[in-house]
């Protein structure tokens, strides 16, 4: 991060990233839902579940955020996505 200008910002969020099989299933599901729901179909490699969106953060703070995120610890869990909603 040494090459990043100090006054620049980055859109930052923490998210859950599905594995390849889950991303493929979600990508197929969104293609089926698009005619009903509209919107854009996202590339499979970008599909994620945002936990918190921090917005535009000064790049000078990114290292501190990464260090803080490394301190987060929680037991694993199963997440079932079986319903679609849109707005």
Secondary structure as UniProt FT lines:
FT   TURN            2..3
FT   TURN            6..7
FT   STRAND          9..16
FT   HELIX           20..37
FT   HELIX           44..46
FT   STRAND          49..58
FT   HELIX           59..61
FT   HELIX           62..70
//
